[in-house]
Amino acid sequence: ERAASLRALSFWKFATPKFSVGRVTSLAEELKQTWMPLDVYGRIYVAQEGINAQVSVPARSLAPFLRSIRSHEFMKDTPLNIEPEIHYGKPLSAMFPKLHIKIRNQIIADSNKE
């Protein structure tokens, strides 16, 4: 695996109304199927309340990754925090070990106990 130029991105969005349990599972699988071929690495939490993602994307895959977000009914208007290009001197997997898409009870940890 060769060193890569990467773009780090983060985003989150609350679902209104909240997702069903089935929709959470299908969204997590959909994202995995779409983003793994693009060599997206990072961690994504999907919950009934929405999505929270911190990922790195190879510069060569940035355009198709952004198209996948902008064409997705739920995420199309989500504000994205896109960092400047990083010329990472290590293999892609060194920044994040792999793509982790986890189903959680919440997308943002807080001290509220429900």
N, CA, C and O atoms as CSV, one atom per row, in Angstrom:
chain,resi,resn,atom,element,x,y,z
A,1,GLU,N,N,0.862,-1.182,0.000
A,1,GLU,CA,C,0.000,0.000,0.000
A,1,GLU,C,C,0.901,1.234,0.000
A,1,GLU,O,O,1.843,1.319,0.787
A,2,ARG,N,N,0.615,2.172,-0.868
A,2,ARG,CA,C,1.474,3.343,-1.008
A,2,ARG,C,C,0.961,4.522,-0.184
A,2,ARG,O,O,-0.198,4.552,0.230
A,3,ALA,N,N,1.835,5.481,0.040
A,3,ALA,CA,C,1.432,6.700,0.735
A,3,ALA,C,C,0.414,7.442,-0.128
A,3,ALA,O,O,0.354,7.239,-1.341
A,4,ALA,N,N,-0.376,8.295,0.497
A,4,ALA,CA,C,-1.458,8.920,-0.252
A,4,ALA,C,C,-1.656,10.371,0.143
A,4,ALA,O,O,-1.261,10.804,1.226
A,5,SER,N,N,-2.281,11.113,-0.769
A,5,SER,CA,C,-2.789,12.452,-0.457
A,5,SER,C,C,-4.220,12.258,0.003
A,5,SER,O,O,-5.029,11.635,-0.684
A,6,LEU,N,N,-4.523,12.796,1.168
A,6,LEU,CA,C,-5.827,12.576,1.785
A,6,LEU,C,C,-6.556,13.878,2.046
A,6,LEU,O,O,-5.946,14.943,2.144
A,7,ARG,N,N,-7.870,13.776,2.156
A,7,ARG,CA,C,-8.698,14.875,2.638
A,7,ARG,C,C,-9.449,14.351,3.845
A,7,ARG,O,O,-10.095,13.306,3.774
A,8,ALA,N,N,-9.367,15.062,4.936
A,8,ALA,CA,C,-10.111,14.700,6.144
A,8,ALA,C,C,-11.432,15.463,6.118
A,8,ALA,O,O,-11.466,16.658,5.824
A,9,LEU,N,N,-12.514,14.758,6.428
A,9,LEU,CA,C,-13.837,15.362,6.433
A,9,LEU,C,C,-14.576,14.970,7.695
A,9,LEU,O,O,-14.373,13.886,8.242
A,10,SER,N,N,-15.428,15.861,8.145
A,10,SER,CA,C,-16.323,15.511,9.242
A,10,SER,C,C,-17.676,16.153,8.956
A,10,SER,O,O,-17.770,17.214,8.338
A,11,PHE,N,N,-18.707,15.480,9.421
A,11,PHE,CA,C,-20.051,16.016,9.279
A,11,PHE,C,C,-20.988,15.280,10.220
A,11,PHE,O,O,-20.701,14.170,10.667
A,12,TRP,N,N,-22.102,15.912,10.508
A,12,TRP,CA,C,-23.159,15.281,11.280
A,12,TRP,C,C,-24.476,15.904,10.871
A,12,TRP,O,O,-24.536,17.042,10.406
A,13,LYS,N,N,-25.531,15.125,11.058
A,13,LYS,CA,C,-26.855,15.628,10.731
A,13,LYS,C,C,-27.885,14.858,11.536
A,13,LYS,O,O,-27.841,13.632,11.633
A,14,PHE,N,N,-28.813,15.609,12.111
A,14,PHE,CA,C,-29.914,14.974,12.824
A,14,PHE,C,C,-31.026,14.625,11.840
A,14,PHE,O,O,-31.304,15.374,10.903
A,15,ALA,N,N,-31.651,13.487,12.067
A,15,ALA,CA,C,-32.773,13.041,11.244
A,15,ALA,C,C,-34.077,13.558,11.848
A,15,ALA,O,O,-34.348,13.350,13.030
A,16,THR,N,N,-34.872,14.227,11.036
A,16,THR,CA,C,-36.175,14.716,11.484
A,16,THR,C,C,-37.215,14.287,10.457
A,16,THR,O,O,-37.192,14.799,9.338
A,17,PRO,N,N,-38.109,13.388,10.777
A,17,PRO,CA,C,-38.237,12.678,12.052
A,17,PRO,C,C,-37.118,11.651,12.203
A,17,PRO,O,O,-36.381,11.379,11.255
A,18,LYS,N,N,-36.999,11.087,13.397
A,18,LYS,CA,C,-35.961,10.089,13.655
A,18,LYS,C,C,-36.129,8.893,12.719
A,18,LYS,O,O,-37.236,8.562,12.295
A,19,PHE,N,N,-34.994,8.254,12.408
A,19,PHE,CA,C,-35.008,7.041,11.588
A,19,PHE,C,C,-35.657,5.887,12.340
A,19,PHE,O,O,-35.615,5.832,13.569
A,20,SER,N,N,-36.250,4.978,11.601
A,20,SER,CA,C,-36.691,3.712,12.197
A,20,SER,C,C,-35.450,2.854,12.427
A,20,SER,O,O,-34.395,3.125,11.855
A,21,VAL,N,N,-35.568,1.840,13.246
A,21,VAL,CA,C,-34.451,0.926,13.491
A,21,VAL,C,C,-34.019,0.276,12.176
A,21,VAL,O,O,-32.824,0.130,11.916
A,22,GLY,N,N,-34.980,-0.108,11.357
A,22,GLY,CA,C,-34.655,-0.710,10.064
A,22,GLY,C,C,-33.901,0.234,9.157
A,22,GLY,O,O,-32.989,-0.190,8.447
A,23,ARG,N,N,-34.263,1.513,9.163
A,23,ARG,CA,C,-33.577,2.502,8.325
A,23,ARG,C,C,-32.153,2.732,8.797
A,23,ARG,O,O,-31.263,2.950,7.976
A,24,VAL,N,N,-31.920,2.690,10.087
A,24,VAL,CA,C,-30.557,2.832,10.619
A,24,VAL,C,C,-29.681,1.713,10.061
A,24,VAL,O,O,-28.579,1.969,9.575
A,25,THR,N,N,-30.160,0.496,10.130
A,25,THR,CA,C,-29.402,-0.657,9.640
A,25,THR,C,C,-29.160,-0.565,8.137
A,25,THR,O,O,-28.050,-0.821,7.669
A,26,SER,N,N,-30.195,-0.200,7.380
A,26,SER,CA,C,-30.020,-0.123,5.924
A,26,SER,C,C,-29.087,1.021,5.524
A,26,SER,O,O,-28.324,0.882,4.568
A,27,LEU,N,N,-29.136,2.154,6.244
A,27,LEU,CA,C,-28.228,3.258,5.943
A,27,LEU,C,C,-26.788,2.862,6.217
A,27,LEU,O,O,-25.906,3.150,5.407
A,28,ALA,N,N,-26.534,2.209,7.338
A,28,ALA,CA,C,-25.172,1.760,7.661
A,28,ALA,C,C,-24.638,0.831,6.567
A,28,ALA,O,O,-23.484,0.964,6.158
A,29,GLU,N,N,-25.448,-0.090,6.098
A,29,GLU,CA,C,-25.021,-1.017,5.046
A,29,GLU,C,C,-24.816,-0.294,3.713
A,29,GLU,O,O,-23.867,-0.581,2.983
A,30,GLU,N,N,-25.703,0.634,3.409
A,30,GLU,CA,C,-25.593,1.421,2.177
A,30,GLU,C,C,-24.280,2.215,2.150
A,30,GLU,O,O,-23.588,2.241,1.132
A,31,LEU,N,N,-23.946,2.855,3.260
A,31,LEU,CA,C,-22.708,3.637,3.321
A,31,LEU,C,C,-21.488,2.749,3.173
A,31,LEU,O,O,-20.536,3.111,2.480
A,32,LYS,N,N,-21.505,1.600,3.810
A,32,LYS,CA,C,-20.389,0.659,3.695
A,32,LYS,C,C,-20.201,0.231,2.238
A,32,LYS,O,O,-19.081,0.238,1.728
A,33,GLN,N,N,-21.283,-0.136,1.576
A,33,GLN,CA,C,-21.211,-0.589,0.181
A,33,GLN,C,C,-20.736,0.522,-0.754
A,33,GLN,O,O,-20.035,0.255,-1.730
A,34,THR,N,N,-21.110,1.754,-0.463
A,34,THR,CA,C,-20.758,2.884,-1.325
A,34,THR,C,C,-19.338,3.372,-1.081
A,34,THR,O,O,-18.625,3.690,-2.032
A,35,TRP,N,N,-18.919,3.436,0.173
A,35,TRP,CA,C,-17.652,4.093,0.503
A,35,TRP,C,C,-16.451,3.170,0.596
A,35,TRP,O,O,-15.325,3.633,0.412
A,36,MET,N,N,-16.636,1.900,0.869
A,36,MET,CA,C,-15.470,1.004,0.918
A,36,MET,C,C,-14.709,0.964,-0.408
A,36,MET,O,O,-13.479,1.011,-0.391
A,37,PRO,N,N,-15.391,0.880,-1.564
A,37,PRO,CA,C,-14.650,0.876,-2.839
A,37,PRO,C,C,-13.869,2.169,-3.106
A,37,PRO,O,O,-12.952,2.180,-3.927
A,38,LEU,N,N,-14.230,3.254,-2.416
A,38,LEU,CA,C,-13.534,4.537,-2.582
A,38,LEU,C,C,-12.344,4.672,-1.635
A,38,LEU,O,O,-11.690,5.715,-1.607
A,39,ASP,N,N,-12.059,3.620,-0.856
A,39,ASP,CA,C,-10.976,3.637,0.136
A,39,ASP,C,C,-11.185,4.697,1.209
A,39,ASP,O,O,-10.230,5.320,1.674
A,40,VAL,N,N,-12.439,4.898,1.597
A,40,VAL,CA,C,-12.756,5.808,2.699
A,40,VAL,C,C,-12.429,5.079,3.997
A,40,VAL,O,O,-12.821,3.929,4.193
A,41,TYR,N,N,-11.713,5.758,4.871
A,41,TYR,CA,C,-11.369,5.219,6.186
A,41,TYR,C,C,-11.922,6.155,7.236
A,41,TYR,O,O,-12.061,7.351,6.981
A,42,GLY,N,N,-12.241,5.643,8.406
A,42,GLY,CA,C,-12.687,6.512,9.472
A,42,GLY,C,C,-13.742,5.863,10.336
A,42,GLY,O,O,-13.886,4.640,10.363
A,43,ARG,N,N,-14.499,6.728,11.064
A,43,ARG,CA,C,-15.539,6.207,11.937
A,43,ARG,C,C,-16.815,6.994,11.716
A,43,ARG,O,O,-16.830,8.225,11.680
A,44,ILE,N,N,-17.887,6.224,11.568
A,44,ILE,CA,C,-19.198,6.800,11.316
A,44,ILE,C,C,-20.168,6.175,12.298
A,44,ILE,O,O,-20.238,4.952,12.421
A,45,TYR,N,N,-20.912,7.010,12.991
A,45,TYR,CA,C,-21.972,6.538,13.877
A,45,TYR,C,C,-23.305,6.830,13.204
A,45,TYR,O,O,-23.552,7.945,12.746
A,46,VAL,N,N,-24.153,5.822,13.151
A,46,VAL,CA,C,-25.503,5.967,12.630
A,46,VAL,C,C,-26.457,5.574,13.750
A,46,VAL,O,O,-26.283,4.533,14.385
A,47,ALA,N,N,-27.457,6.400,13.989
A,47,ALA,CA,C,-28.443,6.143,15.043
A,47,ALA,C,C,-29.802,6.625,14.557
A,47,ALA,O,O,-29.914,7.234,13.493
A,48,GLN,N,N,-30.813,6.351,15.335
A,48,GLN,CA,C,-32.142,6.822,14.964
A,48,GLN,C,C,-32.175,8.347,14.880
A,48,GLN,O,O,-32.997,8.911,14.157
A,49,GLU,N,N,-31.291,9.014,15.614
A,49,GLU,CA,C,-31.283,10.479,15.593
A,49,GLU,C,C,-30.490,11.068,14.434
A,49,GLU,O,O,-30.578,12.273,14.196
A,50,GLY,N,N,-29.702,10.248,13.687
A,50,GLY,CA,C,-28.971,10.778,12.543
A,50,GLY,C,C,-27.629,10.120,12.307
A,50,GLY,O,O,-27.458,8.922,12.534
A,51,ILE,N,N,-26.659,10.935,11.839
A,51,ILE,CA,C,-25.332,10.440,11.459
A,51,ILE,C,C,-24.253,11.399,11.960
A,51,ILE,O,O,-24.466,12.610,12.021
A,52,ASN,N,N,-23.083,10.839,12.321
A,52,ASN,CA,C,-21.915,11.609,12.728
A,52,ASN,C,C,-20.709,10.899,12.133
A,52,ASN,O,O,-20.497,9.715,12.396
A,53,ALA,N,N,-19.913,11.610,11.333
A,53,ALA,CA,C,-18.804,10.966,10.617
A,53,ALA,C,C,-17.518,11.766,10.720
A,53,ALA,O,O,-17.529,12.996,10.672
A,54,GLN,N,N,-16.408,11.050,10.862
A,54,GLN,CA,C,-15.047,11.592,10.794
A,54,GLN,C,C,-14.286,10.633,9.895
A,54,GLN,O,O,-14.021,9.494,10.282
A,55,VAL,N,N,-13.934,11.083,8.704
A,55,VAL,CA,C,-13.333,10.177,7.732
A,55,VAL,C,C,-12.150,10.812,7.032
A,55,VAL,O,O,-11.980,12.031,7.035
A,56,SER,N,N,-11.337,9.959,6.432
A,56,SER,CA,C,-10.310,10.419,5.506
A,56,SER,C,C,-10.604,9.780,4.156
A,56,SER,O,O,-10.965,8.606,4.064
A,57,VAL,N,N,-10.439,10.583,3.117
A,57,VAL,CA,C,-10.756,10.156,1.760
A,57,VAL,C,C,-9.537,10.438,0.894
A,57,VAL,O,O,-9.012,11.551,0.927
A,58,PRO,N,N,-9.069,9.457,0.115
A,58,PRO,CA,C,-7.969,9.748,-0.802
A,58,PRO,C,C,-8.371,10.885,-1.752
A,58,PRO,O,O,-9.513,10.946,-2.206
A,59,ALA,N,N,-7.443,11.762,-2.040
A,59,ALA,CA,C,-7.738,12.896,-2.927
A,59,ALA,C,C,-8.335,12.400,-4.243
A,59,ALA,O,O,-9.208,13.060,-4.806
A,60,ARG,N,N,-7.886,11.265,-4.735
A,60,ARG,CA,C,-8.391,10.715,-5.995
A,60,ARG,C,C,-9.846,10.280,-5.905
A,60,ARG,O,O,-10.512,10.156,-6.933
A,61,SER,N,N,-10.359,10.043,-4.687
A,61,SER,CA,C,-11.742,9.594,-4.491
A,61,SER,C,C,-12.657,10.698,-3.973
A,61,SER,O,O,-13.842,10.461,-3.742
A,62,LEU,N,N,-12.117,11.902,-3.789
A,62,LEU,CA,C,-12.924,12.960,-3.182
A,62,LEU,C,C,-14.159,13.299,-4.018
A,62,LEU,O,O,-15.255,13.416,-3.469
A,63,ALA,N,N,-14.004,13.458,-5.322
A,63,ALA,CA,C,-15.148,13.834,-6.159
A,63,ALA,C,C,-16.267,12.787,-6.097
A,63,ALA,O,O,-17.417,13.164,-5.876
A,64,PRO,N,N,-15.983,11.490,-6.283
A,64,PRO,CA,C,-17.084,10.524,-6.171
A,64,PRO,C,C,-17.661,10.436,-4.759
A,64,PRO,O,O,-18.854,10.177,-4.604
A,65,PHE,N,N,-16.844,10.643,-3.730
A,65,PHE,CA,C,-17.346,10.634,-2.367
A,65,PHE,C,C,-18.336,11.786,-2.168
A,65,PHE,O,O,-19.422,11.587,-1.625
A,66,LEU,N,N,-17.960,12.982,-2.606
A,66,LEU,CA,C,-18.849,14.136,-2.463
A,66,LEU,C,C,-20.129,13.959,-3.279
A,66,LEU,O,O,-21.208,14.347,-2.831
A,67,ARG,N,N,-20.014,13.369,-4.484
A,67,ARG,CA,C,-21.211,13.087,-5.286
A,67,ARG,C,C,-22.148,12.141,-4.545
A,67,ARG,O,O,-23.368,12.300,-4.596
A,68,SER,N,N,-21.568,11.146,-3.849
A,68,SER,CA,C,-22.410,10.188,-3.126
A,68,SER,C,C,-23.185,10.875,-1.996
A,68,SER,O,O,-24.316,10.495,-1.694
A,69,ILE,N,N,-22.580,11.872,-1.382
A,69,ILE,CA,C,-23.277,12.618,-0.320
A,69,ILE,C,C,-24.323,13.550,-0.923
A,69,ILE,O,O,-25.466,13.575,-0.465
A,70,ARG,N,N,-23.945,14.308,-1.937
A,70,ARG,CA,C,-24.846,15.303,-2.524
A,70,ARG,C,C,-26.022,14.674,-3.272
A,70,ARG,O,O,-27.029,15.343,-3.505
A,71,SER,N,N,-25.911,13.411,-3.646
A,71,SER,CA,C,-27.017,12.741,-4.337
A,71,SER,C,C,-27.865,11.897,-3.381
A,71,SER,O,O,-28.860,11.302,-3.795
A,72,HIS,N,N,-27.475,11.845,-2.110
A,72,HIS,CA,C,-28.203,11.048,-1.128
A,72,HIS,C,C,-29.333,11.873,-0.518
A,72,HIS,O,O,-29.101,12.982,-0.036
A,73,GLU,N,N,-30.535,11.348,-0.538
A,73,GLU,CA,C,-31.708,12.108,-0.085
A,73,GLU,C,C,-31.530,12.686,1.326
A,73,GLU,O,O,-31.880,13.843,1.559
A,74,PHE,N,N,-30.999,11.911,2.258
A,74,PHE,CA,C,-30.846,12.394,3.638
A,74,PHE,C,C,-29.669,13.357,3.782
A,74,PHE,O,O,-29.790,14.360,4.486
A,75,MET,N,N,-28.544,13.084,3.141
A,75,MET,CA,C,-27.316,13.851,3.379
A,75,MET,C,C,-27.080,14.996,2.406
A,75,MET,O,O,-26.131,15.758,2.594
A,76,LYS,N,N,-27.897,15.147,1.379
A,76,LYS,CA,C,-27.585,16.068,0.281
A,76,LYS,C,C,-27.338,17.510,0.701
A,76,LYS,O,O,-26.573,18.213,0.040
A,77,ASP,N,N,-27.963,17.970,1.778
A,77,ASP,CA,C,-27.763,19.364,2.200
A,77,ASP,C,C,-26.953,19.471,3.492
A,77,ASP,O,O,-26.998,20.495,4.174
A,78,THR,N,N,-26.228,18.433,3.820
A,78,THR,CA,C,-25.432,18.402,5.048
A,78,THR,C,C,-24.178,19.270,4.894
A,78,THR,O,O,-23.424,19.085,3.939
A,79,PRO,N,N,-23.941,20.207,5.808
A,79,PRO,CA,C,-22.682,20.962,5.771
A,79,PRO,C,C,-21.496,20.021,6.045
A,79,PRO,O,O,-21.551,19.187,6.948
A,80,LEU,N,N,-20.446,20.169,5.266
A,80,LEU,CA,C,-19.258,19.327,5.405
A,80,LEU,C,C,-18.084,20.172,5.866
A,80,LEU,O,O,-17.877,21.278,5.367
A,81,ASN,N,N,-17.319,19.660,6.810
A,81,ASN,CA,C,-16.052,20.274,7.215
A,81,ASN,C,C,-14.969,19.529,6.449
A,81,ASN,O,O,-14.674,18.371,6.743
A,82,ILE,N,N,-14.374,20.202,5.461
A,82,ILE,CA,C,-13.351,19.566,4.619
A,82,ILE,C,C,-12.021,20.246,4.886
A,82,ILE,O,O,-11.870,21.449,4.675
A,83,GLU,N,N,-11.067,19.465,5.351
A,83,GLU,CA,C,-9.743,19.998,5.662
A,83,GLU,C,C,-8.899,20.083,4.387
A,83,GLU,O,O,-9.189,19.400,3.405
A,84,PRO,N,N,-7.856,20.921,4.400
A,84,PRO,CA,C,-6.952,20.982,3.248
A,84,PRO,C,C,-6.304,19.617,2.993
A,84,PRO,O,O,-6.243,18.766,3.881
A,85,GLU,N,N,-5.835,19.436,1.792
A,85,GLU,CA,C,-5.208,18.164,1.427
A,85,GLU,C,C,-4.002,17.882,2.317
A,85,GLU,O,O,-3.197,18.768,2.604
A,86,ILE,N,N,-3.900,16.639,2.742
A,86,ILE,CA,C,-2.792,16.175,3.568
A,86,ILE,C,C,-1.960,15.227,2.715
A,86,ILE,O,O,-2.493,14.282,2.134
A,87,HIS,N,N,-0.674,15.471,2.638
A,87,HIS,CA,C,0.207,14.525,1.945
A,87,HIS,C,C,0.747,13.598,3.024
A,87,HIS,O,O,1.760,13.870,3.668
A,88,TYR,N,N,0.041,12.509,3.190
A,88,TYR,CA,C,0.291,11.595,4.289
A,88,TYR,C,C,1.401,10.633,3.891
A,88,TYR,O,O,1.265,9.906,2.907
A,89,GLY,N,N,2.486,10.619,4.635
A,89,GLY,CA,C,3.658,9.833,4.293
A,89,GLY,C,C,3.577,8.369,4.656
A,89,GLY,O,O,4.584,7.662,4.617
A,90,LYS,N,N,2.394,7.905,5.008
A,90,LYS,CA,C,2.213,6.513,5.398
A,90,LYS,C,C,1.065,5.921,4.592
A,90,LYS,O,O,0.327,6.653,3.933
A,91,PRO,N,N,0.909,4.602,4.641
A,91,PRO,CA,C,-0.238,4.003,3.946
A,91,PRO,C,C,-1.555,4.548,4.481
A,91,PRO,O,O,-1.634,5.006,5.621
A,92,LEU,N,N,-2.578,4.493,3.653
A,92,LEU,CA,C,-3.901,4.995,4.034
A,92,LEU,C,C,-4.370,4.469,5.377
A,92,LEU,O,O,-4.943,5.210,6.175
A,93,SER,N,N,-4.130,3.203,5.624
A,93,SER,CA,C,-4.652,2.579,6.837
A,93,SER,C,C,-3.980,3.084,8.107
A,93,SER,O,O,-4.447,2.772,9.203
A,94,ALA,N,N,-2.905,3.850,7.998
A,94,ALA,CA,C,-2.224,4.341,9.192
A,94,ALA,C,C,-2.987,5.502,9.838
A,94,ALA,O,O,-2.882,5.695,11.049
A,95,MET,N,N,-3.741,6.268,9.075
A,95,MET,CA,C,-4.479,7.395,9.637
A,95,MET,C,C,-5.701,6.883,10.409
A,95,MET,O,O,-5.921,7.274,11.555
A,96,PHE,N,N,-6.477,6.028,9.792
A,96,PHE,CA,C,-7.572,5.290,10.420
A,96,PHE,C,C,-7.355,3.837,10.026
A,96,PHE,O,O,-7.044,3.569,8.866
A,97,PRO,N,N,-7.506,2.888,10.944
A,97,PRO,CA,C,-7.223,1.502,10.588
A,97,PRO,C,C,-8.136,0.939,9.509
A,97,PRO,O,O,-7.707,0.104,8.712
A,98,LYS,N,N,-9.397,1.386,9.471
A,98,LYS,CA,C,-10.323,0.936,8.443
A,98,LYS,C,C,-11.586,1.777,8.533
A,98,LYS,O,O,-11.655,2.725,9.316
A,99,LEU,N,N,-12.579,1.430,7.734
A,99,LEU,CA,C,-13.862,2.117,7.803
A,99,LEU,C,C,-14.725,1.416,8.842
A,99,LEU,O,O,-15.093,0.253,8.680
A,100,HIS,N,N,-15.044,2.140,9.912
A,100,HIS,CA,C,-15.923,1.629,10.971
A,100,HIS,C,C,-17.261,2.348,10.865
A,100,HIS,O,O,-17.329,3.564,11.047
A,101,ILE,N,N,-18.311,1.615,10.573
A,101,ILE,CA,C,-19.656,2.184,10.574
A,101,ILE,C,C,-20.405,1.460,11.670
A,101,ILE,O,O,-20.699,0.270,11.563
A,102,LYS,N,N,-20.712,2.200,12.733
A,102,LYS,CA,C,-21.310,1.598,13.919
A,102,LYS,C,C,-22.712,2.132,14.161
A,102,LYS,O,O,-22.978,3.326,14.023
A,103,ILE,N,N,-23.584,1.231,14.518
A,103,ILE,CA,C,-24.935,1.615,14.904
A,103,ILE,C,C,-24.907,1.899,16.396
A,103,ILE,O,O,-24.482,1.065,17.196
A,104,ARG,N,N,-25.366,3.084,16.755
A,104,ARG,CA,C,-25.310,3.541,18.139
A,104,ARG,C,C,-26.679,4.019,18.598
A,104,ARG,O,O,-27.595,4.190,17.795
A,105,ASN,N,N,-26.802,4.231,19.914
A,105,ASN,CA,C,-28.022,4.812,20.460
A,105,ASN,C,C,-28.072,6.311,20.217
A,105,ASN,O,O,-29.154,6.881,20.078
A,106,GLN,N,N,-26.895,6.965,20.165
A,106,GLN,CA,C,-26.779,8.404,19.937
A,106,GLN,C,C,-25.639,8.658,18.979
A,106,GLN,O,O,-24.704,7.862,18.897
A,107,ILE,N,N,-25.707,9.771,18.246
A,107,ILE,CA,C,-24.598,10.115,17.356
A,107,ILE,C,C,-23.583,11.015,18.038
A,107,ILE,O,O,-22.441,11.119,17.590
A,108,ILE,N,N,-23.994,11.664,19.120
A,108,ILE,CA,C,-23.096,12.544,19.876
A,108,ILE,C,C,-23.168,12.150,21.332
A,108,ILE,O,O,-24.252,12.104,21.913
A,109,ALA,N,N,-22.036,11.869,21.921
A,109,ALA,CA,C,-22.022,11.482,23.341
A,109,ALA,C,C,-22.296,12.713,24.187
A,109,ALA,O,O,-21.720,13.776,23.955
A,110,ASP,N,N,-23.168,12.571,25.158
A,110,ASP,CA,C,-23.405,13.652,26.111
A,110,ASP,C,C,-23.709,13.047,27.474
A,110,ASP,O,O,-23.749,11.827,27.631
A,111,SER,N,N,-23.919,13.893,28.434
A,111,SER,CA,C,-24.122,13.395,29.792
A,111,SER,C,C,-25.594,13.175,30.131
A,111,SER,O,O,-25.920,12.792,31.255
A,112,ASN,N,N,-26.489,13.415,29.165
A,112,ASN,CA,C,-27.917,13.205,29.421
A,112,ASN,C,C,-28.216,11.716,29.554
A,112,ASN,O,O,-27.816,10.917,28.707
A,113,LYS,N,N,-28.893,11.365,30.580
A,113,LYS,CA,C,-29.317,9.985,30.783
A,113,LYS,C,C,-30.807,9.926,30.527
A,113,LYS,O,O,-31.591,10.536,31.253
A,114,GLU,N,N,-31.201,9.194,29.497
A,114,GLU,CA,C,-32.637,9.097,29.176
A,114,GLU,C,C,-33.225,7.852,29.780
A,114,GLU,O,O,-34.418,7.594,29.622
